[in-house]
Amino acid sequence: MSTATTTGNTFVISDELKRQYIEEGYFILPAAIPSEHLEMLRDECTRFIDEINAEMDAAGKKVMGINHRDKRYFVANKQSKSELLRQFLFSDLMAQVCKATIGPDAFLFLEQYVVKSAEVGMKFAWHQDGGYIGHAHTPYLSAWCALDDMTEANGTIYVLPYDRAGTREYVPHRKEEGSNDMVGYFGDDPGIPVIVPAGSIVCFSSATFHRSGFNTTHKARRSYLCQYSPDVIMNKEGTAQWNTAVPFLKDGRIIYRGI
């Protein structure tokens, strides 16, 4: 079955996977990240978590924002401080991923590490990424990069294809008491567990429902989420930009490589 191939230095995503993205809301690229980029992403993750821990130590706190010392970390919008991250985010590989999903124009919307620490990593409820925006928008791409081998035991993600979710549109979410997670699906479908090796990329729409489980293993579970939009995402009133919008592709051409 055709999936994706590498021809020379070009990563080619098959028409079959492109159709799956349209019909089901996701596809998976197993072990697609080059080894040098995978090691870099892991090293930068460690560096930024060390910085957060140092800030917590200096403040005498174990919780800062949504980061919980030695439990879970969300490390967002660090590409402006890391040329190494930009080399990955604006690479030929990610250009092919964007073109296969959202089309010839792409803006970097958000990038963040999500780390579930050993034995205490928390779950995340069923949601669409667009549920955290909170209003209708042009669907954007979430490229979820596995930095470790992913299993159900360490809290991998589960995806819910459009037909099983009953929708391919953004739906209003509500905040879950206790976790403050935004939740938009309340059915009993467990979803499809993403069991992939480190270096894999799960590509899904901002309208695709997904969740993740607890990390019950003795090692941290690390992922890096890269989100790209086909246009600039604005607030509900249309008066201000919602988050970052770094131009990446224009008419299918890379216009920024991060340097």
C-alpha positions in Angstrom: 0.0 0.0 0.0 1.4 3.4 -1.0 2.2 5.8 1.8 5.2 8.1 1.5 8.5 7.7 -0.2 11.8 9.6 -0.3 13.2 10.4 -3.8 16.7 12.0 -3.5 16.2 14.8 -0.9 12.5 15.1 -1.6 9.9 13.5 0.7 6.8 12.5 -1.4 3.4 12.0 0.3 1.1 9.7 -1.7 -2.3 10.6 -3.2 -3.7 7.9 -1.0 -2.6 9.7 2.2 -3.9 13.0 0.9 -7.3 11.4 0.3 -7.2 9.9 3.8 -6.6 13.4 5.2 -9.6 14.8 3.4 -11.9 11.8 4.1 -10.8 10.8 7.7 -9.0 13.9 9.0 -5.6 12.5 9.5 -2.7 10.3 8.2 0.5 9.0 9.7 4.1 9.2 8.4 6.1 6.5 10.3 9.7 7.4 11.2 9.7 10.4 8.8 11.9 12.8 10.8 15.6 12.5 9.9 17.7 11.2 12.8 19.7 14.4 13.1 16.5 16.5 13.4 15.0 14.0 15.9 18.1 14.2 18.2 18.0 18.0 17.9 14.3 18.2 18.8 15.0 16.0 21.9 18.0 18.1 22.9 16.1 21.4 22.6 13.3 19.9 24.6 15.7 19.2 27.4 17.2 22.6 27.2 13.9 24.4 27.5 12.6 22.3 30.3 15.8 22.9 32.2 15.1 26.6 31.8 11.5 26.3 33.1 12.7 24.3 36.1 15.3 26.9 36.8 12.6 29.6 36.7 10.5 27.5 39.1 13.4 27.1 41.5 14.2 30.8 41.5 10.6 31.6 42.3 10.2 28.8 44.8 7.3 27.3 42.9 6.4 23.9 41.5 3.7 25.2 39.2 4.0 28.0 36.7 1.2 28.6 34.3 0.2 25.1 33.0 3.7 23.7 33.7 3.9 21.3 36.7 7.4 20.5 37.9 8.3 16.9 37.0 4.7 16.1 36.0 3.9 17.8 32.7 5.3 20.6 30.5 4.0 22.7 27.7 6.8 24.6 26.1 5.4 26.8 23.4 6.6 29.4 20.9 10.4 28.8 21.3 11.3 28.9 17.6 12.2 32.6 17.8 14.9 31.6 20.3 16.2 28.6 18.4 17.6 28.5 14.9 17.7 24.7 15.2 14.0 24.5 15.7 13.4 26.8 12.8 15.5 24.6 10.5 13.1 21.8 11.2 9.9 23.9 11.2 10.7 25.5 7.8 12.3 22.4 6.2 11.5 20.7 2.9 9.9 17.9 4.9 7.4 20.2 6.6 6.8 22.0 3.3 5.7 18.7 1.8 3.5 17.9 4.8 1.8 21.3 4.5 1.2 21.1 0.8 -0.3 17.6 1.2 -2.8 18.9 3.8 -3.6 22.6 3.8 -2.4 23.5 0.3 0.2 25.8 -1.3 0.1 28.6 1.2 1.2 28.1 4.8 1.9 30.1 8.0 3.5 28.7 11.1 0.7 29.2 13.7 2.0 27.5 16.8 4.7 25.1 17.9 5.1 23.5 21.3 6.6 20.6 23.2 4.2 18.5 25.2 6.0 16.3 27.8 4.3 13.8 30.1 6.7 12.9 32.9 7.2 9.3 34.0 4.3 7.7 35.9 2.5 11.0 36.5 1.8 12.3 33.0 -1.8 13.5 32.8 -4.4 12.5 30.2 -6.0 14.9 27.8 -9.7 14.8 27.0 -11.4 14.5 23.5 -11.0 17.8 21.7 -10.4 19.4 18.4 -7.4 21.7 18.4 -9.7 24.3 17.0 -11.7 24.0 20.3 -9.0 26.0 22.0 -9.5 28.8 19.5 -13.2 28.8 20.4 -14.7 30.1 17.1 -15.1 29.0 13.5 -11.9 29.3 11.4 -10.3 27.8 8.3 -9.1 24.4 9.4 -5.3 24.2 10.0 -2.8 21.4 10.2 -1.5 19.9 13.4 1.7 17.9 12.8 2.3 15.9 16.0 5.9 14.6 16.1 6.7 11.6 18.3 10.0 12.1 20.0 9.8 8.8 21.7 8.3 5.4 20.7 4.6 5.8 21.4 2.5 3.2 23.2 -0.8 3.2 25.0 1.1 2.7 28.2 3.1 5.9 27.9 0.1 8.1 26.9 0.0 8.2 23.1 -2.7 10.0 21.3 -5.9 8.5 19.9 -7.6 9.9 16.8 -11.3 9.8 15.8 -11.9 9.7 12.1 -14.6 12.1 10.8 -17.2 9.4 10.2 -16.8 8.0 13.7 -16.9 11.5 15.3 -20.0 12.3 13.3 -18.6 15.7 12.1 -15.8 17.2 10.1 -16.7 20.8 11.3 -15.5 22.8 14.3 -17.9 22.3 17.3 -18.2 24.3 20.5 -16.3 22.9 23.4 -16.8 23.2 27.1 -14.2 23.2 29.9 -13.7 20.1 32.0 -13.8 20.7 35.7 -10.6 19.8 37.4 -8.3 19.5 34.4 -9.5 22.7 32.5 -9.3 20.6 29.3 -11.6 21.7 26.6 -13.9 18.9 25.6 -16.0 18.6 22.5 -16.8 14.9 22.1 -18.8 12.9 24.6 -19.4 9.6 22.9 -18.0 6.2 23.9 -15.8 5.6 20.9 -12.3 5.0 22.2 -10.6 6.1 19.0 -7.6 4.7 17.2 -4.4 4.5 19.2 -1.4 5.8 17.5 1.4 3.2 18.1 4.4 4.6 16.2 8.2 4.7 16.5 10.1 7.8 17.5 10.4 10.2 14.6 6.9 9.6 13.3 4.5 12.4 12.4 0.8 12.3 12.8 -0.9 14.8 10.6 -4.5 15.9 11.5 -6.8 18.7 11.0 -7.8 21.2 13.6 -11.3 19.7 13.2 -10.1 16.2 14.0 -11.0 14.9 17.5 -8.1 13.4 19.4 -7.2 12.6 23.0 -4.3 11.1 24.9 -3.9 8.7 27.9 -1.9 8.7 31.0 1.8 7.9 31.0 2.2 4.9 33.3 5.8 4.0 32.3 9.1 4.9 33.9 10.2 7.3 31.2 8.9 10.6 30.0 6.8 10.8 26.9 7.8 13.7 24.6 6.1 15.1 21.6 6.5 18.2 19.5 3.4 19.8 18.0 3.8 22.0 14.9 0.7 23.8 13.6 0.4 25.5 10.2 -2.6 27.5 8.9 -3.4 28.3 5.2 -4.2 31.9 6.2 -3.7 34.2 9.2 -6.0 33.1 12.0 -7.8 36.0 13.6 -9.8 36.5 16.8 -13.5 36.1 16.8 -14.1 39.7 16.1 -11.6 39.7 13.3 -9.7 42.6 14.9 -6.5 41.0 15.9 -4.2 38.1 15.0 -4.9 35.1 17.2 -1.3 33.8 17.5 1.8 33.8 15.4 1.6 33.8 11.6 5.1 33.3 10.2 4.9 33.0 6.4 6.4 29.7 5.2 4.9 28.8 1.8 3.5 31.0 -0.9 2.1 29.3 -4.1 3.8 26.1 -3.1 7.3 27.7 -2.7 9.3 28.0 0.5 9.6 31.7 1.2 11.2 31.4 4.6 13.7 28.8 5.8 14.2 30.0 9.4 17.5 31.9 8.9 
